[in-house]
């Protein structure tokens, strides 16, 4: 497929997604969102496993940073991704100690940084290195702005999650499209696909929070989501650590 056709498909999907989000009615935060299945207390911490499993993000981010000396050339989005994943560990743990809309901001904000940095990295590797570098900070700012928009709209009584949903899910749709249409040069494609699959499983685990706790009797779906999401981040870092793809 010609490069111009691939770029057109990528742009068309992006525009359609944005227009669809604008056409939708506002999406308010579900009042029951904070009612997680596992609020068991261990060591005096309510919802201990939902808090403790965030350590997996810290470990994944630390592994990512450990690869920095070996990254040649070093892309600006890579350390931003590492920092975003580490900040997720602290933001999510803080939120789960006492779930509320106010604390959820500190959970979601670093997630958008990680999503946008990953998106910029894949664009830079598959589509255009210059485009990936130039888009990094506008994408990160857009991600943070989506969280700010949601938070301010909730405070004004007409919550709107549409921009945040777009920031979270559109890159997860465009990244596999880039892999299919363009491929990558320095990343290991199987590990990127593994990361996407792990993230999909994480979202499913989040949806079946209570059911997974009942089934396992030990870990809830939301705690499993943290572990699977951290595994996805680790797979991404390993895709970089694996080095250039050989022909």
Buried (B, 14 or more C-beta within 10 A) or exposed (E): EEEEEBBEBBEEBBEEBBEEBEEEEEBBBEEEEBEBBBBBEEEEBBBBBBBBBBBBBBBBBBBBBEBEEEBEEEBBBBBBBBBBBBBBBBBBBBBBBEBEBEBBBBBBBBBBBBBBBBBBBBBBBBBBBEEBBBBBBEBBEBBBBBBBBBBEBBEEEEBBBBBBBBBBBBBBEBBEBBBEBBEBEBBBBEBBBBBBBBBEBBBBBBEBBBEBBEEEEEBBBBBBBBBBBBBBBBBBBBBBBEEEBEE
